[in-house]
Amino acid sequence: MAHKLSKITLAVLSATTLSLTAAANAQETQQEQNEDVEVIEVSGIRASLASAMNEKRFKNNLVEVIEAEDIGKLPDQNLAEVLENITGIQITREAGVGTGVQIRGTDANRTEINGVSTVGSGAGRSGIDFEDVSAAIIAGLEVTKSPDAKTIEGSVGGTINLKTIRPLQLNEQLAAFRVQGENSSLTTDSNFQPRISGTFGDNWDTDHGTIGVVISGSYAQQDVTAFRPRADRDNLVASDSGVASAQSFDFLPIQFFVQDYDNFEYETKNLVGTIEWAPNDNTKFFFDAIINDQERLQESSRVQASGVSALNDISVPDEFETINFGSLGGTNLGSIQAALRGVIPVNLENDDDDPNLRLSTDTNSRVTKSEIFRLGGEWQGEKWSVFAEVASSSSDTTTPSFNTTLNFINPNAPLDAGGANDNSVPFAYDLSGGALTFGIAEGAEYAPTVEQLLDPYNVVLRDVNIGRDVVENSEDAFRVDFTYYVDSLITSVDFGYRYNKSSSMMQDISTSVGLRSMEDSPRGDLFADLLVAGPDNFNEADGRELYVKDFLLIDPELVSSDPDGVLATLQSALEAHGSSRSLGQPTASSSGFFDIEEDTHALYAQANFEYEMFRGNFGFRYVQTDLTSTGNSVTEDDAGNDIVSTIVSESDYNYFLPRFNLVADVADDVVLRFGAGKDIRRPNFDDLSTSVTFSTSPNPNVAIGNPNLKPEEVISYDIAAEWYFAEASVLSVGFFHKTRKELHVDQIVSAFEDPTTGYRDLTDPCEGGGIFNPIADINVFGPDLGTGVCVGTETKVNDPAETTQKGIEIAVQYDLSSFEQELGWASGFGVLANYTIQEFSGGELENSATSRADAVFAATTGVEDIDVKAVQGLLNLSENAYNITLYYEKFGLSARMRYTWREAYRTDDFGSTSSFPWGFPAVQADRGQLNASVTYDVNENLNIGVEAVNITESEVEQYCVNEGSLLCFQGLTDRRITVGANYRF
């Protein structure tokens, strides 16, 4: 059927065709172009989709495009969630907020703004944090999946380019203002948080040429909450052990419980300013300034049932479940029974201070200021064009934290005979129905009452950890690009040079005090002004009945607003109690410092061609990098004093990166594409660092840098077909294949634990594996109180074997607007859908089971000395994922509903621990999420609307060992509703 093109689509196609003609015929001037084409400004869902589709269609390499529906109106509020609309892209979330982006299954990507590299708040390479930039200041974005020679190196999956409004492209004055309010369903603060944004832009013809200005600003607050229950069952009670809890079968007892309440409060400020000046038709100069301020306050709490494992030989579960571990590394791990429901009692004869109740306040906040400045110009001659630019990106971050832990002293149970500052509390648990629930065993012997749980006298101070780490990242760059136009098969030749200087400095600034005896630990009545009742709504997400609802903790809001006052109050409490310990301000750690600088020179050359139905480009990029790393080595003299020596190491490398893209317009509505190219991915800065920082907890691994880590190499192939079968409609199918060498993978070495006692090595060196942590609490890993215990290590290394990623991407976009006569009001509907199938194979480096896990697997397999290993694979890669979006736009009404689903994937993000449970990354189960928005044009100027994120409050489930085997973690996320209005002057 022939479809009549709408005025909107004709305008888009006319503009696109014109831009292509200009590229092929440099002799045309901008003035002639403006005379030939009537520019029609369009807005709305349908117009943005049509414009993005046609921009992609006429690109000479594989690029995905999203454009704003109106000023400051991308499809979603969060940039990561905007990117999730694109085929082949999945995202990860923190407390329900999109923070990480995987393109074709990998996090190893780059982010630019207006073509300028950005730097993030940490020591990574992917660029600016997506939660730091409001979608309201972005006019559109591109994701380059198949790079050409001009594309800056450094990406495995793709390069994301966020674009702001360009003033000389405006046809009339632009002034718009937007006001919104967002509410989270799980936060204890029920108020709507404000979101305000505005844009002004215009250009003027003067005697000195055309001058244009655009200013955009955004201010947003966000309060998000997630609940993360955790249950550890990584231990063994053997049927032949002879202990009181032994059954006729082996089973997994309860090891640990956590009730993790995550709350993050964001305050985000963004300002974008652009000035463009075109003194004549052939010359343009520009200056961009982008300033972002992000203050992310964490006001979280953790309730821990600690020391539970001490009752493994005593506590008999009321009910068991069968756990099938599946296979790992080609080994069938069999199945075993596991504790499902029961009570962990107080047994004073066995242990007079376990299990115990710990209450933590977590305020790991982040304050980041990032700036991007860009100054440049371009000149268009008859045969030549020149583009030159200097740019600077910087990100300065401090991570203030003030984390405290209290021990509940149960007045119904005796104090620990050895003087420890904890004693016993009975717990009940129920892990059935896919919910990890635990709480105080009400009615059990020694159980505390609500009044006792909320009495300040019944808590004592256990830990204080204060940090003010500093991270400073920057990249200064200069580039110059030349184009020479040719009237032949080769239409033009591009070549250029880019220099950039990148740096990352990190300084650990911290202090910690661990109190382990009643003699040193002040009771809460001495600092009662700091105590508040913890959140009591942990059941709001899933309606659970069993949870710890009554407890005290140090007020996280007060800690965030007045850390010095809290510190002074706690120090006064220590003095009043007569403690031998004291608190002080955090100090810089000599071993927790690194400063890395890189100088990179890049040359490229690229030929662009067009012949009959074929078009494309081929060329190469040559990259040479010099790296200087500075760190400290800390040793001791004979008297035990630290000797700090500065260590400087230097290295360099170079790469030749060929790239080729071919497009065939085989019919008026069919486009075929092929792309091939090579790229590199540099190591994250902290993975190169020689600095070491320790935690007071014995659970986290210690990250140890690897200064010999090499860049990854990736060779990519793409082939795709696009069928533009109707107006504003397309069906596309693509295949990609990536071969990666020197893949960066985590090498985990766990500290050995005695299979009988559970104790670790308490002396340096750690002969069974790991590293000695001198400040970590021994806890259950030794027979006595104290600090200093062996813990695991985590190091990034290059996998010596090749790995392969390949997949298929399918997308369809169909719009019914051309059927208005046949369908009437129903012609306002349209649909977008995409599906990605991908897989990862290869690799050689393996994760190994922990000693406790191997003891379990020995029981399930009957292999006494089993050593279970498995290739880690690629984290955050879902083999299957899809998006479906249904939209409606007519009569001033604009509505969109999007359902996103991704299959299970392995992850290193699993709640309140940074160690791999059982020695392997956890598996995050299949999950879908439903978002929707509705807006209405009240008149030509005023638009009102409502948006909803995670409408069904979809839960996160994470399993240990394999998907569906042993449920270890949950994530209960909130629903967020945003209402607002947009006014355009």
Buried (B, 14 or more C-beta within 10 A) or exposed (E): EEBEBBEBBBBBBBBBEBEEEBBBEBEBBBEEBEEEEEEBEBBBBBBBBBBBBBBBBBBBBBBBBBBBBBBBBBBBBBBBBBBBBBBBBBBBBBBBBBBBBBBBBBBBBBBBBBBBBBBBBBBBBBBBBBBBBBBBBBBBBBBBBBBBBBBBBBBBBBBBBBBBBBBBEBEEEBEBBBBBBBBBBBBBEEEBBBBBBBBBBBBEEEEEBBBBBBBBBBBBBBBBBBBBBBBBBBBBBBEEBEEEBBBEEBBBBBBBBBBBBBBBBBBBBBBBBBBBBBBBBBBBBBBBBBBBBBBBBBBBBBBBBBBBBBBBBBBBBEEBBEBBBBEBBEBEBBEBBBBBBBBBBBBBEBBBBBBBBBBBBBBBBBBBBBBBBBBBBBBBBEEEBBBBBBBBBBBBBBBBBBBBBBBBBBBBBBBBEEEBBBBBBBBBBBBEEEBBBBBBBEEBEBBBEEEBBBBBEBBBBBBBBBBBBBBBBBBBBBBBBBBBBBEEEBBBBBBBEBBBBBBBBBBBBBBBBBBBBBEBBBBBEBBBEBBBEBBEBBBBBBEBEBBBBBBBBBBBBBBBEBBEEBBEBBBBBBEEBEBEBEBEEBEEBBBBBBBBBBBBBBBBBBBBBBEEEBBBBBBBBBBEBBBBBBBBEBEEEEEEEEEEEEEEBEBEEEBEBBBBBBBBBEEEBBBBBBBBBBBBBBBBBBBBBBBBBBBBBBBBBBBBBBBEBBBBBBBBBBBBBBBBBBBBBBBBBBBBBBBBBBBBBBBBBBBBBBBEEBBBBBEEEBEBBBBBBEBBBBBBBBEEBBBBBBBBBBBBBBBEBBBEBBBBBBBBBBBBBBBBEEEEEEBBBBBBBBBBBBBBEBBEBBBBBBBBBBBBBBBBBEBEEBEBBBBBBBBBBBBBBBBBBBBBBBEEEBBBBBBBBBBBBBBBBBBBBBBBBBBBBBBBBBBEBBBBBBBBBEEEEEBBBBBBBBBEBBBBBBBBBBBBBBBBBBBBBBBBBBBBBBBBE
